[in-house]
Amino acid sequence: MTQEPPHTHLFVLRLWQADAQEDSLEYRGRVQHVLNGETRHFRDWGTLIEFLAIQMERSKDSCNQFDKEADNRPNENQERRD
């Protein structure tokens, strides 16, 4: 049984504290997927997690499509039928 290598992702994450209201601070941030450049600003962790999940799912779908296309290509060892 062949085990597939794990799909990896690379993100740049910037976090900072900003004044929210009197005497309170909140975290804000910016996350960017390095390979496709898509960026999201956020003020809550849920938005960050949602962005990461979407990016990972898109990548999974792209890999599955690539695998399907690869399955349909003639193998070097197979005889071509032209």
mmCIF file of the N, C-alpha and C atoms, coordinates in Angstrom:
data_MODEL
# 
_entry.id   MODEL 
# 
loop_
_atom_site.group_PDB 
_atom_site.id 
_atom_site.type_symbol 
_atom_site.label_atom_id 
_atom_site.label_alt_id 
_atom_site.label_comp_id 
_atom_site.label_asym_id 
_atom_site.label_entity_id 
_atom_site.label_seq_id 
_atom_site.pdbx_PDB_ins_code 
_atom_site.Cartn_x 
_atom_site.Cartn_y 
_atom_site.Cartn_z 
_atom_site.occupancy 
_atom_site.B_iso_or_equiv 
_atom_site.pdbx_formal_charge 
_atom_site.auth_seq_id 
_atom_site.auth_comp_id 
_atom_site.auth_asym_id 
_atom_site.auth_atom_id 
_atom_site.pdbx_PDB_model_num 
ATOM 1   N N  . MET A 1 1  ? 0.842   -1.160 0.000   1.00 0.00 ? 1  MET A N  1 
ATOM 2   C CA . MET A 1 1  ? 0.000   0.000  0.000   1.00 0.00 ? 1  MET A CA 1 
ATOM 3   C C  . MET A 1 1  ? 0.903   1.244  0.000   1.00 0.00 ? 1  MET A C  1 
ATOM 4   N N  . THR A 1 2  ? 0.651   2.146  -0.959  1.00 0.00 ? 2  THR A N  1 
ATOM 5   C CA . THR A 1 2  ? 1.430   3.366  -1.056  1.00 0.00 ? 2  THR A CA 1 
ATOM 6   C C  . THR A 1 2  ? 0.770   4.460  -0.239  1.00 0.00 ? 2  THR A C  1 
ATOM 7   N N  . GLN A 1 3  ? 1.576   5.122  0.566   1.00 0.00 ? 3  GLN A N  1 
ATOM 8   C CA . GLN A 1 3  ? 1.041   6.190  1.389   1.00 0.00 ? 3  GLN A CA 1 
ATOM 9   C C  . GLN A 1 3  ? 1.351   7.527  0.717   1.00 0.00 ? 3  GLN A C  1 
ATOM 10  N N  . GLU A 1 4  ? 0.334   8.371  0.549   1.00 0.00 ? 4  GLU A N  1 
ATOM 11  C CA . GLU A 1 4  ? 0.521   9.669  -0.073  1.00 0.00 ? 4  GLU A CA 1 
ATOM 12  C C  . GLU A 1 4  ? 1.220   10.614 0.893   1.00 0.00 ? 4  GLU A C  1 
ATOM 13  N N  . PRO A 1 5  ? 2.093   11.491 0.359   1.00 0.00 ? 5  PRO A N  1 
ATOM 14  C CA . PRO A 1 5  ? 2.709   12.473 1.244   1.00 0.00 ? 5  PRO A CA 1 
ATOM 15  C C  . PRO A 1 5  ? 1.649   13.474 1.704   1.00 0.00 ? 5  PRO A C  1 
ATOM 16  N N  . PRO A 1 6  ? 1.808   14.033 2.888   1.00 0.00 ? 6  PRO A N  1 
ATOM 17  C CA . PRO A 1 6  ? 0.812   14.994 3.364   1.00 0.00 ? 6  PRO A CA 1 
ATOM 18  C C  . PRO A 1 6  ? 0.862   16.272 2.534   1.00 0.00 ? 6  PRO A C  1 
ATOM 19  N N  . HIS A 1 7  ? -0.291  16.884 2.326   1.00 0.00 ? 7  HIS A N  1 
ATOM 20  C CA . HIS A 1 7  ? -0.344  18.168 1.645   1.00 0.00 ? 7  HIS A CA 1 
ATOM 21  C C  . HIS A 1 7  ? 0.014   19.238 2.678   1.00 0.00 ? 7  HIS A C  1 
ATOM 22  N N  . THR A 1 8  ? 0.891   20.143 2.313   1.00 0.00 ? 8  THR A N  1 
ATOM 23  C CA . THR A 1 8  ? 1.305   21.182 3.248   1.00 0.00 ? 8  THR A CA 1 
ATOM 24  C C  . THR A 1 8  ? 0.875   22.545 2.739   1.00 0.00 ? 8  THR A C  1 
ATOM 25  N N  . HIS A 1 9  ? 0.797   23.481 3.646   1.00 0.00 ? 9  HIS A N  1 
ATOM 26  C CA . HIS A 1 9  ? 0.381   24.846 3.340   1.00 0.00 ? 9  HIS A CA 1 
ATOM 27  C C  . HIS A 1 9  ? 1.346   25.802 4.022   1.00 0.00 ? 9  HIS A C  1 
ATOM 28  N N  . LEU A 1 10 ? 1.531   26.950 3.408   1.00 0.00 ? 10 LEU A N  1 
ATOM 29  C CA . LEU A 1 10 ? 2.397   27.962 3.988   1.00 0.00 ? 10 LEU A CA 1 
ATOM 30  C C  . LEU A 1 10 ? 1.617   29.268 4.081   1.00 0.00 ? 10 LEU A C  1 
ATOM 31  N N  . PHE A 1 11 ? 1.516   29.789 5.302   1.00 0.00 ? 11 PHE A N  1 
ATOM 32  C CA . PHE A 1 11 ? 0.793   31.029 5.554   1.00 0.00 ? 11 PHE A CA 1 
ATOM 33  C C  . PHE A 1 11 ? 1.710   32.009 6.271   1.00 0.00 ? 11 PHE A C  1 
ATOM 34  N N  . VAL A 1 12 ? 1.480   33.297 6.024   1.00 0.00 ? 12 VAL A N  1 
ATOM 35  C CA . VAL A 1 12 ? 2.127   34.360 6.794   1.00 0.00 ? 12 VAL A CA 1 
ATOM 36  C C  . VAL A 1 12 ? 1.043   34.943 7.689   1.00 0.00 ? 12 VAL A C  1 
ATOM 37  N N  . LEU A 1 13 ? 1.344   35.032 8.974   1.00 0.00 ? 13 LEU A N  1 
ATOM 38  C CA . LEU A 1 13 ? 0.378   35.519 9.951   1.00 0.00 ? 13 LEU A CA 1 
ATOM 39  C C  . LEU A 1 13 ? 0.978   36.706 10.689  1.00 0.00 ? 13 LEU A C  1 
ATOM 40  N N  . ARG A 1 14 ? 0.229   37.801 10.727  1.00 0.00 ? 14 ARG A N  1 
ATOM 41  C CA . ARG A 1 14 ? 0.665   38.986 11.467  1.00 0.00 ? 14 ARG A CA 1 
ATOM 42  C C  . ARG A 1 14 ? -0.400  39.287 12.508  1.00 0.00 ? 14 ARG A C  1 
ATOM 43  N N  . LEU A 1 15 ? 0.001   39.412 13.762  1.00 0.00 ? 15 LEU A N  1 
ATOM 44  C CA . LEU A 1 15 ? -0.912  39.714 14.869  1.00 0.00 ? 15 LEU A CA 1 
ATOM 45  C C  . LEU A 1 15 ? -0.467  40.982 15.580  1.00 0.00 ? 15 LEU A C  1 
ATOM 46  N N  . TRP A 1 16 ? -1.432  41.768 16.023  1.00 0.00 ? 16 TRP A N  1 
ATOM 47  C CA . TRP A 1 16 ? -1.121  42.933 16.818  1.00 0.00 ? 16 TRP A CA 1 
ATOM 48  C C  . TRP A 1 16 ? -2.280  43.218 17.761  1.00 0.00 ? 16 TRP A C  1 
ATOM 49  N N  . GLN A 1 17 ? -2.000  43.994 18.799  1.00 0.00 ? 17 GLN A N  1 
ATOM 50  C CA . GLN A 1 17 ? -3.037  44.397 19.739  1.00 0.00 ? 17 GLN A CA 1 
ATOM 51  C C  . GLN A 1 17 ? -3.475  45.812 19.388  1.00 0.00 ? 17 GLN A C  1 
ATOM 52  N N  . ALA A 1 18 ? -4.775  46.038 19.423  1.00 0.00 ? 18 ALA A N  1 
ATOM 53  C CA . ALA A 1 18 ? -5.319  47.358 19.115  1.00 0.00 ? 18 ALA A CA 1 
ATOM 54  C C  . ALA A 1 18 ? -6.319  47.739 20.204  1.00 0.00 ? 18 ALA A C  1 
ATOM 55  N N  . ASP A 1 19 ? -6.461  49.036 20.408  1.00 0.00 ? 19 ASP A N  1 
ATOM 56  C CA . ASP A 1 19 ? -7.466  49.514 21.368  1.00 0.00 ? 19 ASP A CA 1 
ATOM 57  C C  . ASP A 1 19 ? -8.848  49.204 20.829  1.00 0.00 ? 19 ASP A C  1 
ATOM 58  N N  . ALA A 1 20 ? -9.652  48.546 21.637  1.00 0.00 ? 20 ALA A N  1 
ATOM 59  C CA . ALA A 1 20 ? -11.017 48.197 21.232  1.00 0.00 ? 20 ALA A CA 1 
ATOM 60  C C  . ALA A 1 20 ? -11.999 49.210 21.808  1.00 0.00 ? 20 ALA A C  1 
ATOM 61  N N  . GLN A 1 21 ? -11.998 49.329 23.088  1.00 0.00 ? 21 GLN A N  1 
ATOM 62  C CA . GLN A 1 21 ? -12.829 50.300 23.810  1.00 0.00 ? 21 GLN A CA 1 
ATOM 63  C C  . GLN A 1 21 ? -11.983 50.812 24.956  1.00 0.00 ? 21 GLN A C  1 
ATOM 64  N N  . GLU A 1 22 ? -12.581 51.618 25.782  1.00 0.00 ? 22 GLU A N  1 
ATOM 65  C CA . GLU A 1 22 ? -11.836 52.125 26.935  1.00 0.00 ? 22 GLU A CA 1 
ATOM 66  C C  . GLU A 1 22 ? -11.253 50.981 27.754  1.00 0.00 ? 22 GLU A C  1 
ATOM 67  N N  . ASP A 1 23 ? -9.993  51.064 28.018  1.00 0.00 ? 23 ASP A N  1 
ATOM 68  C CA . ASP A 1 23 ? -9.292  50.120 28.887  1.00 0.00 ? 23 ASP A CA 1 
ATOM 69  C C  . ASP A 1 23 ? -9.363  48.664 28.420  1.00 0.00 ? 23 ASP A C  1 
ATOM 70  N N  . SER A 1 24 ? -9.569  48.430 27.135  1.00 0.00 ? 24 SER A N  1 
ATOM 71  C CA . SER A 1 24 ? -9.535  47.044 26.665  1.00 0.00 ? 24 SER A CA 1 
ATOM 72  C C  . SER A 1 24 ? -8.762  46.969 25.337  1.00 0.00 ? 24 SER A C  1 
ATOM 73  N N  . LEU A 1 25 ? -8.152  45.842 25.157  1.00 0.00 ? 25 LEU A N  1 
ATOM 74  C CA . LEU A 1 25 ? -7.384  45.593 23.934  1.00 0.00 ? 25 LEU A CA 1 
ATOM 75  C C  . LEU A 1 25 ? -7.982  44.393 23.219  1.00 0.00 ? 25 LEU A C  1 
ATOM 76  N N  . GLU A 1 26 ? -7.838  44.362 21.922  1.00 0.00 ? 26 GLU A N  1 
ATOM 77  C CA . GLU A 1 26 ? -8.249  43.182 21.170  1.00 0.00 ? 26 GLU A CA 1 
ATOM 78  C C  . GLU A 1 26 ? -7.127  42.823 20.200  1.00 0.00 ? 26 GLU A C  1 
ATOM 79  N N  . TYR A 1 27 ? -7.072  41.565 19.861  1.00 0.00 ? 27 TYR A N  1 
ATOM 80  C CA . TYR A 1 27 ? -6.118  41.130 18.856  1.00 0.00 ? 27 TYR A CA 1 
ATOM 81  C C  . TYR A 1 27 ? -6.725  41.328 17.475  1.00 0.00 ? 27 TYR A C  1 
ATOM 82  N N  . ARG A 1 28 ? -5.910  41.790 16.574  1.00 0.00 ? 28 ARG A N  1 
ATOM 83  C CA . ARG A 1 28 ? -6.278  41.891 15.164  1.00 0.00 ? 28 ARG A CA 1 
ATOM 84  C C  . ARG A 1 28 ? -5.184  41.207 14.379  1.00 0.00 ? 28 ARG A C  1 
ATOM 85  N N  . GLY A 1 29 ? -5.499  40.848 13.163  1.00 0.00 ? 29 GLY A N  1 
ATOM 86  C CA . GLY A 1 29 ? -4.482  40.155 12.399  1.00 0.00 ? 29 GLY A CA 1 
ATOM 87  C C  . GLY A 1 29 ? -4.729  40.163 10.913  1.00 0.00 ? 29 GLY A C  1 
ATOM 88  N N  . ARG A 1 30 ? -3.735  39.651 10.238  1.00 0.00 ? 30 ARG A N  1 
ATOM 89  C CA . ARG A 1 30 ? -3.761  39.500 8.789   1.00 0.00 ? 30 ARG A CA 1 
ATOM 90  C C  . ARG A 1 30 ? -3.103  38.168 8.484   1.00 0.00 ? 30 ARG A C  1 
ATOM 91  N N  . VAL A 1 31 ? -3.736  37.373 7.648   1.00 0.00 ? 31 VAL A N  1 
ATOM 92  C CA . VAL A 1 31 ? -3.178  36.084 7.263   1.00 0.00 ? 31 VAL A CA 1 
ATOM 93  C C  . VAL A 1 31 ? -3.152  36.040 5.740   1.00 0.00 ? 31 VAL A C  1 
ATOM 94  N N  . GLN A 1 32 ? -2.070  35.501 5.190   1.00 0.00 ? 32 GLN A N  1 
ATOM 95  C CA . GLN A 1 32 ? -1.933  35.390 3.744   1.00 0.00 ? 32 GLN A CA 1 
ATOM 96  C C  . GLN A 1 32 ? -1.447  33.999 3.378   1.00 0.00 ? 32 GLN A C  1 
ATOM 97  N N  . HIS A 1 33 ? -2.119  33.389 2.406   1.00 0.00 ? 33 HIS A N  1 
ATOM 98  C CA . HIS A 1 33 ? -1.675  32.112 1.856   1.00 0.00 ? 33 HIS A CA 1 
ATOM 99  C C  . HIS A 1 33 ? -0.541  32.447 0.903   1.00 0.00 ? 33 HIS A C  1 
ATOM 100 N N  . VAL A 1 34 ? 0.629   31.901 1.143   1.00 0.00 ? 34 VAL A N  1 
ATOM 101 C CA . VAL A 1 34 ? 1.817   32.295 0.392   1.00 0.00 ? 34 VAL A CA 1 
ATOM 102 C C  . VAL A 1 34 ? 1.723   31.912 -1.082  1.00 0.00 ? 34 VAL A C  1 
ATOM 103 N N  . LEU A 1 35 ? 1.209   30.739 -1.396  1.00 0.00 ? 35 LEU A N  1 
ATOM 104 C CA . LEU A 1 35 ? 1.214   30.287 -2.785  1.00 0.00 ? 35 LEU A CA 1 
ATOM 105 C C  . LEU A 1 35 ? 0.204   31.000 -3.668  1.00 0.00 ? 35 LEU A C  1 
ATOM 106 N N  . ASN A 1 36 ? -1.004  31.274 -3.152  1.00 0.00 ? 36 ASN A N  1 
ATOM 107 C CA . ASN A 1 36 ? -1.995  31.920 -4.016  1.00 0.00 ? 36 ASN A CA 1 
ATOM 108 C C  . ASN A 1 36 ? -2.187  33.401 -3.706  1.00 0.00 ? 36 ASN A C  1 
ATOM 109 N N  . GLY A 1 37 ? -1.564  33.892 -2.649  1.00 0.00 ? 37 GLY A N  1 
ATOM 110 C CA . GLY A 1 37 ? -1.603  35.312 -2.330  1.00 0.00 ? 37 GLY A CA 1 
ATOM 111 C C  . GLY A 1 37 ? -2.883  35.807 -1.681  1.00 0.00 ? 37 GLY A C  1 
ATOM 112 N N  . GLU A 1 38 ? -3.865  34.925 -1.497  1.00 0.00 ? 38 GLU A N  1 
ATOM 113 C CA . GLU A 1 38 ? -5.130  35.357 -0.910  1.00 0.00 ? 38 GLU A CA 1 
ATOM 114 C C  . GLU A 1 38 ? -4.907  35.791 0.540   1.00 0.00 ? 38 GLU A C  1 
ATOM 115 N N  . THR A 1 39 ? -5.527  36.916 0.890   1.00 0.00 ? 39 THR A N  1 
ATOM 116 C CA . THR A 1 39 ? -5.301  37.539 2.194   1.00 0.00 ? 39 THR A CA 1 
ATOM 117 C C  . THR A 1 39 ? -6.625  37.801 2.898   1.00 0.00 ? 39 THR A C  1 
ATOM 118 N N  . ARG A 1 40 ? -6.621  37.691 4.222   1.00 0.00 ? 40 ARG A N  1 
ATOM 119 C CA . ARG A 1 40 ? -7.805  37.993 5.019   1.00 0.00 ? 40 ARG A CA 1 
ATOM 120 C C  . ARG A 1 40 ? -7.357  38.742 6.276   1.00 0.00 ? 40 ARG A C  1 
ATOM 121 N N  . HIS A 1 41 ? -8.057  39.816 6.594   1.00 0.00 ? 41 HIS A N  1 
ATOM 122 C CA . HIS A 1 41 ? -7.873  40.517 7.867   1.00 0.00 ? 41 HIS A CA 1 
ATOM 123 C C  . HIS A 1 41 ? -8.922  39.983 8.831   1.00 0.00 ? 41 HIS A C  1 
ATOM 124 N N  . PHE A 1 42 ? -8.593  39.949 10.112  1.00 0.00 ? 42 PHE A N  1 
ATOM 125 C CA . PHE A 1 42 ? -9.549  39.413 11.080  1.00 0.00 ? 42 PHE A CA 1 
ATOM 126 C C  . PHE A 1 42 ? -9.410  40.096 12.423  1.00 0.00 ? 42 PHE A C  1 
ATOM 127 N N  . ARG A 1 43 ? -10.502 40.017 13.172  1.00 0.00 ? 43 ARG A N  1 
ATOM 128 C CA . ARG A 1 43 ? -10.554 40.535 14.545  1.00 0.00 ? 43 ARG A CA 1 
ATOM 129 C C  . ARG A 1 43 ? -10.930 39.448 15.535  1.00 0.00 ? 43 ARG A C  1 
ATOM 130 N N  . ASP A 1 44 ? -11.281 38.281 15.011  1.00 0.00 ? 44 ASP A N  1 
ATOM 131 C CA . ASP A 1 44 ? -11.644 37.183 15.913  1.00 0.00 ? 44 ASP A CA 1 
ATOM 132 C C  . ASP A 1 44 ? -11.049 35.885 15.375  1.00 0.00 ? 44 ASP A C  1 
ATOM 133 N N  . TRP A 1 45 ? -10.844 34.948 16.251  1.00 0.00 ? 45 TRP A N  1 
ATOM 134 C CA . TRP A 1 45 ? -10.184 33.695 15.891  1.00 0.00 ? 45 TRP A CA 1 
ATOM 135 C C  . TRP A 1 45 ? -11.022 32.868 14.919  1.00 0.00 ? 45 TRP A C  1 
ATOM 136 N N  . GLY A 1 46 ? -12.334 32.976 15.019  1.00 0.00 ? 46 GLY A N  1 
ATOM 137 C CA . GLY A 1 46 ? -13.209 32.221 14.128  1.00 0.00 ? 46 GLY A CA 1 
ATOM 138 C C  . GLY A 1 46 ? -12.987 32.574 12.661  1.00 0.00 ? 46 GLY A C  1 
ATOM 139 N N  . THR A 1 47 ? -12.770 33.855 12.382  1.00 0.00 ? 47 THR A N  1 
ATOM 140 C CA . THR A 1 47 ? -12.513 34.287 11.007  1.00 0.00 ? 47 THR A CA 1 
ATOM 141 C C  . THR A 1 47 ? -11.194 33.725 10.504  1.00 0.00 ? 47 THR A C  1 
ATOM 142 N N  . LEU A 1 48 ? -10.188 33.708 11.372  1.00 0.00 ? 48 LEU A N  1 
ATOM 143 C CA . LEU A 1 48 ? -8.891  33.124 11.001  1.00 0.00 ? 48 LEU A CA 1 
ATOM 144 C C  . LEU A 1 48 ? -9.045  31.637 10.691  1.00 0.00 ? 48 LEU A C  1 
ATOM 145 N N  . ILE A 1 49 ? -9.699  30.906 11.574  1.00 0.00 ? 49 ILE A N  1 
ATOM 146 C CA . ILE A 1 49 ? -9.874  29.461 11.388  1.00 0.00 ? 49 ILE A CA 1 
ATOM 147 C C  . ILE A 1 49 ? -10.666 29.173 10.119  1.00 0.00 ? 49 ILE A C  1 
ATOM 148 N N  . GLU A 1 50 ? -11.705 29.967 9.863   1.00 0.00 ? 50 GLU A N  1 
ATOM 149 C CA . GLU A 1 50 ? -12.516 29.777 8.662   1.00 0.00 ? 50 GLU A CA 1 
ATOM 150 C C  . GLU A 1 50 ? -11.668 29.952 7.399   1.00 0.00 ? 50 GLU A C  1 
ATOM 151 N N  . PHE A 1 51 ? -10.834 30.986 7.374   1.00 0.00 ? 51 PHE A N  1 
ATOM 152 C CA . PHE A 1 51 ? -9.959  31.226 6.229   1.00 0.00 ? 51 PHE A CA 1 
ATOM 153 C C  . PHE A 1 51 ? -9.000  30.054 6.009   1.00 0.00 ? 51 PHE A C  1 
ATOM 154 N N  . LEU A 1 52 ? -8.384  29.584 7.084   1.00 0.00 ? 52 LEU A N  1 
ATOM 155 C CA . LEU A 1 52 ? -7.443  28.460 6.971   1.00 0.00 ? 52 LEU A CA 1 
ATOM 156 C C  . LEU A 1 52 ? -8.147  27.211 6.458   1.00 0.00 ? 52 LEU A C  1 
ATOM 157 N N  . ALA A 1 53 ? -9.329  26.939 6.974   1.00 0.00 ? 53 ALA A N  1 
ATOM 158 C CA . ALA A 1 53 ? -10.079 25.751 6.549   1.00 0.00 ? 53 ALA A CA 1 
ATOM 159 C C  . ALA A 1 53 ? -10.449 25.840 5.064   1.00 0.00 ? 53 ALA A C  1 
ATOM 160 N N  . ILE A 1 54 ? -10.889 27.014 4.622   1.00 0.00 ? 54 ILE A N  1 
ATOM 161 C CA . ILE A 1 54 ? -11.243 27.190 3.205   1.00 0.00 ? 54 ILE A CA 1 
ATOM 162 C C  . ILE A 1 54 ? -10.024 26.972 2.316   1.00 0.00 ? 54 ILE A C  1 
ATOM 163 N N  . GLN A 1 55 ? -8.906  27.540 2.701   1.00 0.00 ? 55 GLN A N  1 
ATOM 164 C CA . GLN A 1 55 ? -7.694  27.391 1.892   1.00 0.00 ? 55 GLN A CA 1 
ATOM 165 C C  . GLN A 1 55 ? -7.246  25.932 1.815   1.00 0.00 ? 55 GLN A C  1 
ATOM 166 N N  . MET A 1 56 ? -7.343  25.232 2.912   1.00 0.00 ? 56 MET A N  1 
ATOM 167 C CA . MET A 1 56 ? -6.933  23.827 2.929   1.00 0.00 ? 56 MET A CA 1 
ATOM 168 C C  . MET A 1 56 ? -7.882  22.977 2.093   1.00 0.00 ? 56 MET A C  1 
ATOM 169 N N  . GLU A 1 57 ? -9.171  23.271 2.146   1.00 0.00 ? 57 GLU A N  1 
ATOM 170 C CA . GLU A 1 57 ? -10.151 22.519 1.357   1.00 0.00 ? 57 GLU A CA 1 
ATOM 171 C C  . GLU A 1 57 ? -9.948  22.777 -0.134  1.00 0.00 ? 57 GLU A C  1 
ATOM 172 N N  . ARG A 1 58 ? -9.689  24.042 -0.496  1.00 0.00 ? 58 ARG A N  1 
ATOM 173 C CA . ARG A 1 58 ? -9.425  24.372 -1.902  1.00 0.00 ? 58 ARG A CA 1 
ATOM 174 C C  . ARG A 1 58 ? -8.205  23.617 -2.409  1.00 0.00 ? 58 ARG A C  1 
ATOM 175 N N  . SER A 1 59 ? -7.189  23.554 -1.589  1.00 0.00 ? 59 SER A N  1 
ATOM 176 C CA . SER A 1 59 ? -5.977  22.849 -1.978  1.00 0.00 ? 59 SER A CA 1 
ATOM 177 C C  . SER A 1 59 ? -6.255  21.361 -2.157  1.00 0.00 ? 59 SER A C  1 
ATOM 178 N N  . LYS A 1 60 ? -7.050  20.806 -1.265  1.00 0.00 ? 60 LYS A N  1 
ATOM 179 C CA . LYS A 1 60 ? -7.412  19.384 -1.344  1.00 0.00 ? 60 LYS A CA 1 
ATOM 180 C C  . LYS A 1 60 ? -8.165  19.112 -2.642  1.00 0.00 ? 60 LYS A C  1 
ATOM 181 N N  . ASP A 1 61 ? -9.123  19.999 -2.976  1.00 0.00 ? 61 ASP A N  1 
ATOM 182 C CA . ASP A 1 61 ? -9.885  19.848 -4.216  1.00 0.00 ? 61 ASP A CA 1 
ATOM 183 C C  . ASP A 1 61 ? -8.978  19.954 -5.436  1.00 0.00 ? 61 ASP A C  1 
ATOM 184 N N  . SER A 1 62 ? -8.027  20.884 -5.406  1.00 0.00 ? 62 SER A N  1 
ATOM 185 C CA . SER A 1 62 ? -7.096  21.045 -6.523  1.00 0.00 ? 62 SER A CA 1 
ATOM 186 C C  . SER A 1 62 ? -6.232  19.808 -6.692  1.00 0.00 ? 62 SER A C  1 
ATOM 187 N N  . CYS A 1 63 ? -5.772  19.249 -5.592  1.00 0.00 ? 63 CYS A N  1 
ATOM 188 C CA . CYS A 1 63 ? -4.945  18.035 -5.654  1.00 0.00 ? 63 CYS A CA 1 
ATOM 189 C C  . CYS A 1 63 ? -5.745  16.866 -6.202  1.00 0.00 ? 63 CYS A C  1 
ATOM 190 N N  . ASN A 1 64 ? -7.010  16.746 -5.779  1.00 0.00 ? 64 ASN A N  1 
ATOM 191 C CA . ASN A 1 64 ? -7.848  15.662 -6.284  1.00 0.00 ? 64 ASN A CA 1 
ATOM 192 C C  . ASN A 1 64 ? -8.077  15.802 -7.780  1.00 0.00 ? 64 ASN A C  1 
ATOM 193 N N  . GLN A 1 65 ? -8.287  17.044 -8.261  1.00 0.00 ? 65 GLN A N  1 
ATOM 194 C CA . GLN A 1 65 ? -8.478  17.274 -9.690  1.00 0.00 ? 65 GLN A CA 1 
ATOM 195 C C  . GLN A 1 65 ? -7.198  16.931 -10.449 1.00 0.00 ? 65 GLN A C  1 
ATOM 196 N N  . PHE A 1 66 ? -6.047  17.315 -9.899  1.00 0.00 ? 66 PHE A N  1 
ATOM 197 C CA . PHE A 1 66 ? -4.767  16.996 -10.535 1.00 0.00 ? 66 PHE A CA 1 
ATOM 198 C C  . PHE A 1 66 ? -4.571  15.484 -10.612 1.00 0.00 ? 66 PHE A C  1 
ATOM 199 N N  . ASP A 1 67 ? -4.926  14.770 -9.541  1.00 0.00 ? 67 ASP A N  1 
ATOM 200 C CA . ASP A 1 67 ? -4.795  13.312 -9.529  1.00 0.00 ? 67 ASP A CA 1 
ATOM 201 C C  . ASP A 1 67 ? -5.686  12.675 -10.593 1.00 0.00 ? 67 ASP A C  1 
ATOM 202 N N  . LYS A 1 68 ? -6.918  13.188 -10.748 1.00 0.00 ? 68 LYS A N  1 
ATOM 203 C CA . LYS A 1 68 ? -7.822  12.649 -11.762 1.00 0.00 ? 68 LYS A CA 1 
ATOM 204 C C  . LYS A 1 68 ? -7.262  12.868 -13.160 1.00 0.00 ? 68 LYS A C  1 
ATOM 205 N N  . GLU A 1 69 ? -6.720  14.060 -13.396 1.00 0.00 ? 69 GLU A N  1 
ATOM 206 C CA . GLU A 1 69 ? -6.138  14.356 -14.704 1.00 0.00 ? 69 GLU A CA 1 
ATOM 207 C C  . GLU A 1 69 ? -4.915  13.476 -14.956 1.00 0.00 ? 69 GLU A C  1 
ATOM 208 N N  . ALA A 1 70 ? -4.124  13.250 -13.931 1.00 0.00 ? 70 ALA A N  1 
ATOM 209 C CA . ALA A 1 70 ? -2.936  12.411 -14.076 1.00 0.00 ? 70 ALA A CA 1 
ATOM 210 C C  . ALA A 1 70 ? -3.323  10.970 -14.389 1.00 0.00 ? 70 ALA A C  1 
ATOM 211 N N  . ASP A 1 71 ? -4.419  10.507 -13.793 1.00 0.00 ? 71 ASP A N  1 
ATOM 212 C CA . ASP A 1 71 ? -4.881  9.142  -14.063 1.00 0.00 ? 71 ASP A CA 1 
ATOM 213 C C  . ASP A 1 71 ? -5.285  8.958  -15.516 1.00 0.00 ? 71 ASP A C  1 
ATOM 214 N N  . ASN A 1 72 ? -5.705  10.015 -16.170 1.00 0.00 ? 72 ASN A N  1 
ATOM 215 C CA . ASN A 1 72 ? -6.157  9.934  -17.554 1.00 0.00 ? 72 ASN A CA 1 
ATOM 216 C C  . ASN A 1 72 ? -5.025  10.111 -18.574 1.00 0.00 ? 72 ASN A C  1 
ATOM 217 N N  . ARG A 1 73 ? -3.850  10.511 -18.111 1.00 0.00 ? 73 ARG A N  1 
ATOM 218 C CA . ARG A 1 73 ? -2.710  10.666 -19.020 1.00 0.00 ? 73 ARG A CA 1 
ATOM 219 C C  . ARG A 1 73 ? -2.090  9.312  -19.302 1.00 0.00 ? 73 ARG A C  1 
ATOM 220 N N  . PRO A 1 74 ? -1.604  9.131  -20.547 1.00 0.00 ? 74 PRO A N  1 
ATOM 221 C CA . PRO A 1 74 ? -0.925  7.858  -20.836 1.00 0.00 ? 74 PRO A CA 1 
ATOM 222 C C  . PRO A 1 74 ? 0.366   7.729  -20.035 1.00 0.00 ? 74 PRO A C  1 
ATOM 223 N N  . ASN A 1 75 ? 0.590   6.564  -19.534 1.00 0.00 ? 75 ASN A N  1 
ATOM 224 C CA . ASN A 1 75 ? 1.801   6.259  -18.796 1.00 0.00 ? 75 ASN A CA 1 
ATOM 225 C C  . ASN A 1 75 ? 2.927   6.034  -19.790 1.00 0.00 ? 75 ASN A C  1 
ATOM 226 N N  . GLU A 1 76 ? 4.149   6.397  -19.427 1.00 0.00 ? 76 GLU A N  1 
ATOM 227 C CA . GLU A 1 76 ? 5.293   6.192  -20.310 1.00 0.00 ? 76 GLU A CA 1 
ATOM 228 C C  . GLU A 1 76 ? 5.445   4.727  -20.699 1.00 0.00 ? 76 GLU A C  1 
ATOM 229 N N  . ASN A 1 77 ? 5.067   3.840  -19.807 1.00 0.00 ? 77 ASN A N  1 
ATOM 230 C CA . ASN A 1 77 ? 5.214   2.412  -20.043 1.00 0.00 ? 77 ASN A CA 1 
ATOM 231 C C  . ASN A 1 77 ? 4.040   1.813  -20.818 1.00 0.00 ? 77 ASN A C  1 
ATOM 232 N N  . GLN A 1 78 ? 2.965   2.604  -20.968 1.00 0.00 ? 78 GLN A N  1 
ATOM 233 C CA . GLN A 1 78 ? 1.817   2.091  -21.696 1.00 0.00 ? 78 GLN A CA 1 
ATOM 234 C C  . GLN A 1 78 ? 1.960   2.427  -23.179 1.00 0.00 ? 78 GLN A C  1 
ATOM 235 N N  . GLU A 1 79 ? 1.363   1.613  -23.968 1.00 0.00 ? 79 GLU A N  1 
ATOM 236 C CA . GLU A 1 79 ? 1.399   1.814  -25.397 1.00 0.00 ? 79 GLU A CA 1 
ATOM 237 C C  . GLU A 1 79 ? 0.421   2.913  -25.778 1.00 0.00 ? 79 GLU A C  1 
ATOM 238 N N  . ARG A 1 80 ? 0.883   3.883  -26.576 1.00 0.00 ? 80 ARG A N  1 
ATOM 239 C CA . ARG A 1 80 ? 0.015   4.965  -27.012 1.00 0.00 ? 80 ARG A CA 1 
ATOM 240 C C  . ARG A 1 80 ? -0.860  4.491  -28.161 1.00 0.00 ? 80 ARG A C  1 
ATOM 241 N N  . ARG A 1 81 ? -2.091  4.974  -28.152 1.00 0.00 ? 81 ARG A N  1 
ATOM 242 C CA . ARG A 1 81 ? -3.037  4.612  -29.200 1.00 0.00 ? 81 ARG A CA 1 
ATOM 243 C C  . ARG A 1 81 ? -3.422  5.861  -29.985 1.00 0.00 ? 81 ARG A C  1 
ATOM 244 N N  . ASP A 1 82 ? -2.663  6.165  -30.992 1.00 0.00 ? 82 ASP A N  1 
ATOM 245 C CA . ASP A 1 82 ? -2.939  7.360  -31.824 1.00 0.00 ? 82 ASP A CA 1 
ATOM 246 C C  . ASP A 1 82 ? -3.560  6.964  -33.129 1.00 0.00 ? 82 ASP A C  1 
# 
